[in-house]
Amino acid sequence: MKNLLLLILFITTQITIAQSNEALKGNIETDSITARYHYDKGVDKMNSEEYEGALIEFDKAIALNSDVAAYYHNRAYVKDYLEDIMGAIEDYTIAIMLDPYKANAYNNRAILKSHFSANMGALQDLDRAIILRPDDAGYYNNRGVVKQELEDIVGAIEDYTKAIELDPNDGLYYNNRGFCKQLLKDFDSACMDAKESERLGYDAQELIEDVCD
């Protein structure tokens, strides 16, 4: 009879554990659904430029489900707008840890790092972004800016040139390349870039005055 009682207790314990696990699973699923609700509200507020409200909603989403990269990515964007640069960098870092294949997270983190110093790892982030999305002209332009800050002028020109190859209709890229050519005293070529930049609608008048006769 003693053995029979032990067996009954064992079975009862197993059933209790199973029921607890089912309840826990249900709670997790409920939390995930609720987290997505707050995330969607945050996106709506972000799109309406209600950034403080968006931050509150993203905080709630992350408190309920801390395993979704997009929650951190968008909260980082909001923190950047609210001038919490270090907080934004931290959130992009978590987003990258959760999903290391999102090129935008590396690009955005690089831009924020460059606010402090290009030596903070901005170049490495942009290298990674370009590996993940090699056809994005903006990434090459951004890496060119970082290289320019690091005084790698030739490397910057190469990146601006690649940006122009990918998107020849953005005057910013011509202006940036023209400025670097000016630094190398290649004034004729810088002037050509400045005029093309102006033709495409970018305000390159200052560069034109500096490098064109």
Buried (B, 14 or more C-beta within 10 A) or exposed (E): EEEEEEEEEEEEEEEEEEEEEEEEEEEEEEBBEBBBBBBEBBBEBBEEEBBEBBBBBBBBBBEBBEEBBBBBBBBBBBBBBBEBBEBBBBBBBBBBEBBEEBBBBBBBBBBBBBBEEBEBBBBEBBBBBBEBBEEBBBBBBBBBBBBBBBEBBEBBBBBBBBBBEBBEEBBBBBBBBBBBBBEEEBBEBBBBBBBBBBEBEBEBEEBBEBBBE
